[in-house]
Amino acid sequence: MLLIIAARFVPFKGIVEFILHLAADSIRSSVHLLLIGNGKQKKTILELLKKMDISYTYLGMRCNEETMKYIAGADLFVNPS
């Protein structure tokens, strides 16, 4: 299952909390997380994904048009804020 987060990586977005919940869920092994964005929590988020052994791809910043194509192709758009 392809999940996508397209956001600024800042605390109030709740991305870290989402990752912690995902890591504790049984679907974790069947999920690939696609991350689009940047922000002051980028390093924390990427390190946490590695530590929790969650499959992910980090794309960095993308234009709106490209981001919308990725969102359209995902199984689920995640917006935890």
N, CA, C and O atoms as a GROMACS GRO file, in nm:
protein
  324
    1MET      N    1   0.084  -0.117   0.000
    1MET     CA    2   0.000   0.000   0.000
    1MET      C    3   0.089   0.124   0.000
    1MET      O    4   0.181   0.136   0.081
    2LEU      N    5   0.061   0.215  -0.090
    2LEU     CA    6   0.140   0.338  -0.101
    2LEU      C    7   0.069   0.451  -0.029
    2LEU      O    8  -0.042   0.491  -0.066
    3LEU      N    9   0.136   0.503   0.074
    3LEU     CA   10   0.086   0.618   0.148
    3LEU      C   11   0.173   0.738   0.111
    3LEU      O   12   0.293   0.724   0.088
    4ILE      N   13   0.112   0.856   0.106
    4ILE     CA   14   0.189   0.976   0.073
    4ILE      C   15   0.162   1.086   0.174
    4ILE      O   16   0.048   1.109   0.216
    5ILE      N   17   0.270   1.152   0.213
    5ILE     CA   18   0.262   1.273   0.294
    5ILE      C   19   0.328   1.383   0.213
    5ILE      O   20   0.444   1.372   0.175
    6ALA      N   21   0.252   1.489   0.188
    6ALA     CA   22   0.305   1.606   0.118
    6ALA      C   23   0.279   1.725   0.211
    6ALA      O   24   0.166   1.772   0.223
    7ALA      N   25   0.387   1.772   0.275
    7ALA     CA   26   0.368   1.873   0.379
    7ALA      C   27   0.501   1.939   0.416
    7ALA      O   28   0.609   1.895   0.377
    8ARG      N   29   0.487   2.047   0.493
    8ARG     CA   30   0.606   2.101   0.560
    8ARG      C   31   0.635   2.010   0.678
    8ARG      O   32   0.543   1.969   0.748
    9PHE      N   33   0.760   1.978   0.699
    9PHE     CA   34   0.798   1.888   0.808
    9PHE      C   35   0.824   1.970   0.933
    9PHE      O   36   0.938   1.999   0.969
   10VAL      N   37   0.715   2.007   0.999
   10VAL     CA   38   0.719   2.087   1.121
   10VAL      C   39   0.636   2.016   1.228
   10VAL      O   40   0.548   1.937   1.195
   11PRO      N   41   0.665   2.043   1.356
   11PRO     CA   42   0.600   1.968   1.465
   11PRO      C   43   0.447   1.966   1.461
   11PRO      O   44   0.388   1.861   1.484
   12PHE      N   45   0.382   2.078   1.433
   12PHE     CA   46   0.236   2.079   1.442
   12PHE      C   47   0.168   1.997   1.333
   12PHE      O   48   0.047   1.975   1.340
   13LYS      N   49   0.243   1.951   1.234
   13LYS     CA   50   0.185   1.864   1.130
   13LYS      C   51   0.161   1.722   1.180
   13LYS      O   52   0.082   1.648   1.121
   14GLY      N   53   0.228   1.682   1.288
   14GLY     CA   54   0.204   1.551   1.347
   14GLY      C   55   0.265   1.434   1.271
   14GLY      O   56   0.220   1.321   1.288
   15ILE      N   57   0.363   1.459   1.189
   15ILE     CA   58   0.422   1.353   1.108
   15ILE      C   59   0.496   1.252   1.195
   15ILE      O   60   0.485   1.131   1.173
   16VAL      N   61   0.571   1.300   1.291
   16VAL     CA   62   0.644   1.210   1.382
   16VAL      C   63   0.545   1.118   1.455
   16VAL      O   64   0.568   0.998   1.466
   17GLU      N   65   0.437   1.175   1.506
   17GLU     CA   66   0.336   1.096   1.576
   17GLU      C   67   0.272   0.993   1.484
   17GLU      O   68   0.247   0.880   1.526
   18PHE      N   69   0.246   1.032   1.359
   18PHE     CA   70   0.191   0.936   1.263
   18PHE      C   71   0.288   0.820   1.242
   18PHE      O   72   0.246   0.704   1.240
   19ILE      N   73   0.415   0.849   1.226
   19ILE     CA   74   0.515   0.743   1.205
   19ILE      C   75   0.520   0.649   1.325
   19ILE      O   76   0.529   0.527   1.308
   20LEU      N   77   0.514   0.704   1.445
   20LEU     CA   78   0.514   0.619   1.565
   20LEU      C   79   0.392   0.528   1.569
   20LEU      O   80   0.404   0.412   1.608
   21HIS      N   81   0.277   0.578   1.530
   21HIS     CA   82   0.157   0.494   1.526
   21HIS      C   83   0.168   0.389   1.415
   21HIS      O   84   0.128   0.274   1.433
   22LEU      N   85   0.220   0.428   1.302
   22LEU     CA   86   0.237   0.335   1.191
   22LEU      C   87   0.333   0.222   1.230
   22LEU      O   88   0.310   0.106   1.196
   23ALA      N   89   0.439   0.257   1.300
   23ALA     CA   90   0.538   0.157   1.342
   23ALA      C   91   0.478   0.053   1.434
   23ALA      O   92   0.523  -0.062   1.437
   24ALA      N   93   0.377   0.091   1.511
   24ALA     CA   94   0.313   0.000   1.605
   24ALA      C   95   0.200  -0.081   1.542
   24ALA      O   96   0.144  -0.170   1.606
   25ASP      N   97   0.165  -0.052   1.418
   25ASP     CA   98   0.052  -0.116   1.352
   25ASP      C   99   0.097  -0.238   1.271
   25ASP      O  100   0.209  -0.241   1.219
   26SER      N  101   0.010  -0.336   1.262
   26SER     CA  102   0.044  -0.459   1.190
   26SER      C  103   0.056  -0.439   1.039
   26SER      O  104   0.116  -0.523   0.972
   27ILE      N  105   0.002  -0.331   0.983
   27ILE     CA  106   0.014  -0.308   0.839
   27ILE      C  107   0.149  -0.251   0.798
   27ILE      O  108   0.178  -0.238   0.679
   28ARG      N  109   0.232  -0.218   0.894
   28ARG     CA  110   0.362  -0.154   0.868
   28ARG      C  111   0.441  -0.226   0.759
   28ARG      O  112   0.501  -0.160   0.673
   29SER      N  113   0.442  -0.357   0.761
   29SER     CA  114   0.524  -0.432   0.665
   29SER      C  115   0.469  -0.426   0.522
   29SER      O  116   0.542  -0.455   0.427
   30SER      N  117   0.343  -0.388   0.507
   30SER     CA  118   0.285  -0.381   0.372
   30SER      C  119   0.271  -0.237   0.320
   30SER      O  120   0.205  -0.213   0.220
   31VAL      N  121   0.334  -0.143   0.389
   31VAL     CA  122   0.322  -0.002   0.356
   31VAL      C  123   0.453   0.053   0.302
   31VAL      O  124   0.561   0.020   0.350
   32HIS      N  125   0.441   0.138   0.200
   32HIS     CA  126   0.554   0.219   0.155
   32HIS      C  127   0.509   0.364   0.166
   32HIS      O  128   0.405   0.401   0.113
   33LEU      N  129   0.590   0.445   0.235
   33LEU     CA  130   0.556   0.584   0.259
   33LEU      C  131   0.635   0.673   0.165
   33LEU      O  132   0.758   0.666   0.159
   34LEU      N  133   0.565   0.757   0.091
   34LEU     CA  134   0.626   0.852   0.000
   34LEU      C  135   0.617   0.990   0.064
   34LEU      O  136   0.508   1.037   0.097
   35LEU      N  137   0.732   1.055   0.082
   35LEU     CA  138   0.736   1.185   0.149
   35LEU      C  139   0.775   1.295   0.052
   35LEU      O  140   0.877   1.287  -0.016
   36ILE      N  141   0.691   1.398   0.046
   36ILE     CA  142   0.719   1.515  -0.036
   36ILE      C  143   0.715   1.636   0.057
   36ILE      O  144   0.615   1.659   0.126
   37GLY      N  145   0.822   1.712   0.059
   37GLY     CA  146   0.826   1.831   0.143
   37GLY      C  147   0.963   1.852   0.204
   37GLY      O  148   1.061   1.789   0.165
   38ASN      N  149   0.966   1.943   0.299
   38ASN     CA  150   1.089   1.977   0.367
   38ASN      C  151   1.052   2.053   0.494
   38ASN      O  152   0.936   2.090   0.513
   39GLY      N  153   1.149   2.076   0.579
   39GLY     CA  154   1.123   2.151   0.700
   39GLY      C  155   1.220   2.112   0.809
   39GLY      O  156   1.306   2.025   0.791
   40LYS      N  157   1.205   2.177   0.924
   40LYS     CA  158   1.303   2.159   1.031
   40LYS      C  159   1.300   2.020   1.093
   40LYS      O  160   1.394   1.985   1.165
   41GLN      N  161   1.197   1.941   1.070
   41GLN     CA  162   1.194   1.804   1.123
   41GLN      C  163   1.237   1.698   1.022
   41GLN      O  164   1.225   1.579   1.048
   42LYS      N  165   1.286   1.740   0.909
   42LYS     CA  166   1.325   1.645   0.804
   42LYS      C  167   1.421   1.538   0.858
   42LYS      O  168   1.396   1.419   0.842
   43LYS      N  169   1.528   1.579   0.919
   43LYS     CA  170   1.628   1.484   0.968
   43LYS      C  171   1.566   1.389   1.071
   43LYS      O  172   1.590   1.269   1.066
   44THR      N  173   1.488   1.442   1.162
   44THR     CA  174   1.422   1.360   1.265
   44THR      C  175   1.331   1.257   1.201
   44THR      O  176   1.332   1.140   1.239
   45ILE      N  177   1.251   1.300   1.105
   45ILE     CA  178   1.156   1.212   1.038
   45ILE      C  179   1.228   1.100   0.964
   45ILE      O  180   1.191   0.984   0.977
   46LEU      N  181   1.329   1.134   0.886
   46LEU     CA  182   1.401   1.032   0.809
   46LEU      C  183   1.474   0.934   0.900
   46LEU      O  184   1.477   0.814   0.873
   47GLU      N  185   1.532   0.984   1.007
   47GLU     CA  186   1.600   0.895   1.103
   47GLU      C  187   1.501   0.802   1.172
   47GLU      O  188   1.531   0.685   1.194
   48LEU      N  189   1.384   0.854   1.206
   48LEU     CA  190   1.281   0.772   1.271
   48LEU      C  191   1.231   0.662   1.177
   48LEU      O  192   1.212   0.548   1.220
   49LEU      N  193   1.210   0.696   1.052
   49LEU     CA  194   1.167   0.594   0.956
   49LEU      C  195   1.270   0.482   0.944
   49LEU      O  196   1.234   0.364   0.937
   50LYS      N  197   1.398   0.518   0.941
   50LYS     CA  198   1.504   0.416   0.935
   50LYS      C  199   1.503   0.331   1.062
   50LYS      O  200   1.511   0.209   1.056
   51LYS      N  201   1.495   0.398   1.176
   51LYS     CA  202   1.497   0.328   1.305
   51LYS      C  203   1.380   0.232   1.319
   51LYS      O  204   1.395   0.122   1.371
   52MET      N  205   1.262   0.274   1.272
   52MET     CA  206   1.142   0.192   1.282
   52MET      C  207   1.129   0.091   1.168
   52MET      O  208   1.033   0.015   1.162
   53ASP      N  209   1.226   0.093   1.078
   53ASP     CA  210   1.230   0.000   0.965
   53ASP      C  211   1.102   0.008   0.880
   53ASP      O  212   1.042  -0.093   0.844
   54ILE      N  213   1.062   0.132   0.850
   54ILE     CA  214   0.947   0.156   0.764
   54ILE      C  215   0.997   0.190   0.624
   54ILE      O  216   1.084   0.276   0.608
   55SER      N  217   0.944   0.123   0.526
   55SER     CA  218   0.983   0.147   0.387
   55SER      C  219   0.937   0.286   0.344
   55SER      O  220   0.821   0.322   0.364
   56TYR      N  221   1.029   0.363   0.286
   56TYR     CA  222   0.994   0.500   0.246
   56TYR      C  223   1.080   0.547   0.130
   56TYR      O  224   1.187   0.492   0.103
   57THR      N  225   1.031   0.651   0.063
   57THR     CA  226   1.106   0.725  -0.038
   57THR      C  227   1.088   0.872  -0.007
   57THR      O  228   0.975   0.920   0.008
   58TYR      N  229   1.198   0.945   0.002
   58TYR     CA  230   1.192   1.088   0.026
   58TYR      C  231   1.221   1.160  -0.105
   58TYR      O  232   1.328   1.141  -0.164
   59LEU      N  233   1.128   1.242  -0.151
   59LEU     CA  234   1.142   1.312  -0.279
   59LEU      C  235   1.181   1.458  -0.263
   59LEU      O  236   1.215   1.524  -0.362
   60GLY      N  237   1.177   1.510  -0.142
   60GLY     CA  238   1.206   1.652  -0.123
   60GLY      C  239   1.092   1.738  -0.173
   60GLY      O  240   0.978   1.692  -0.181
   61MET      N  241   1.123   1.860  -0.207
   61MET     CA  242   1.021   1.952  -0.257
   61MET      C  243   0.991   1.923  -0.403
   61MET      O  244   1.080   1.890  -0.481
   62ARG      N  245   0.864   1.934  -0.439
   62ARG     CA  246   0.818   1.918  -0.576
   62ARG      C  247   0.718   2.028  -0.606
   62ARG      O  248   0.656   2.083  -0.515
   63CYS      N  249   0.701   2.061  -0.733
   63CYS     CA  250   0.602   2.162  -0.770
   63CYS      C  251   0.462   2.104  -0.744
   63CYS      O  252   0.446   1.983  -0.732
   64ASN      N  253   0.363   2.192  -0.737
   64ASN     CA  254   0.226   2.148  -0.708
   64ASN      C  255   0.174   2.048  -0.810
   64ASN      O  256   0.110   1.949  -0.773
   65GLU      N  257   0.202   2.072  -0.936
   65GLU     CA  258   0.153   1.982  -1.041
   65GLU      C  259   0.210   1.840  -1.023
   65GLU      O  260   0.137   1.742  -1.032
   66GLU      N  261   0.338   1.831  -0.998
   66GLU     CA  262   0.401   1.701  -0.979
   66GLU      C  263   0.350   1.634  -0.850
   66GLU      O  264   0.324   1.514  -0.848
   67THR      N  265   0.335   1.713  -0.745
   67THR     CA  266   0.284   1.661  -0.618
   67THR      C  267   0.145   1.601  -0.637
   67THR      O  268   0.116   1.494  -0.583
   68MET      N  269   0.060   1.669  -0.711
   68MET     CA  270  -0.076   1.619  -0.734
   68MET      C  271  -0.076   1.487  -0.811
   68MET      O  272  -0.162   1.402  -0.788
   69LYS      N  273   0.017   1.469  -0.901
   69LYS     CA  274   0.028   1.342  -0.974
   69LYS      C  275   0.066   1.229  -0.879
   69LYS      O  276   0.012   1.119  -0.889
   70TYR      N  277   0.158   1.256  -0.786
   70TYR     CA  278   0.195   1.155  -0.687
   70TYR      C  279   0.076   1.122  -0.596
   70TYR      O  280   0.051   1.006  -0.566
   71ILE      N  281   0.005   1.225  -0.553
   71ILE     CA  282  -0.112   1.203  -0.466
   71ILE      C  283  -0.216   1.119  -0.539
   71ILE      O  284  -0.274   1.028  -0.480
   72ALA      N  285  -0.241   1.149  -0.666
   72ALA     CA  286  -0.339   1.074  -0.744
   72ALA      C  287  -0.301   0.926  -0.758
   72ALA      O  288  -0.389   0.841  -0.768
   73GLY      N  289  -0.173   0.897  -0.758
   73GLY     CA  290  -0.127   0.760  -0.774
   73GLY      C  291  -0.115   0.682  -0.644
   73GLY      O  292  -0.088   0.562  -0.647
   74ALA      N  293  -0.133   0.747  -0.532
   74ALA     CA  294  -0.119   0.682  -0.402
   74ALA      C  295  -0.248   0.613  -0.362
   74ALA      O  296  -0.357   0.648  -0.409
   75ASP      N  297  -0.236   0.516  -0.273
   75ASP     CA  298  -0.355   0.452  -0.216
   75ASP      C  299  -0.420   0.540  -0.111
   75ASP      O  300  -0.542   0.538  -0.093
   76LEU      N  301  -0.338   0.618  -0.041
   76LEU     CA  302  -0.390   0.700   0.068
   76LEU      C  303  -0.304   0.824   0.086
   76LEU      O  304  -0.181   0.814   0.094
   77PHE      N  305  -0.368   0.940   0.092
   77PHE     CA  306  -0.300   1.066   0.124
   77PHE      C  307  -0.313   1.086   0.274
   77PHE      O  308  -0.423   1.084   0.328
   78VAL      N  309  -0.200   1.105   0.341
   78VAL     CA  310  -0.197   1.121   0.486
   78VAL      C  311  -0.171   1.267   0.520
   78VAL      O  312  -0.072   1.325   0.475
   79ASN      N  313  -0.261   1.325   0.599
   79ASN     CA  314  -0.245   1.462   0.645
   79ASN      C  315  -0.274   1.465   0.794
   79ASN      O  316  -0.384   1.500   0.836
   80PRO      N  317  -0.174   1.427   0.877
   80PRO     CA  318  -0.201   1.406   1.019
   80PRO      C  319  -0.224   1.532   1.102
   80PRO      O  320  -0.259   1.520   1.219
   81SER      N  321  -0.207   1.651   1.048
   81SER     CA  322  -0.223   1.770   1.131
   81SER      C  323  -0.367   1.798   1.166
   81SER      O  324  -0.396   1.895   1.236
   0.00000   0.00000   0.00000
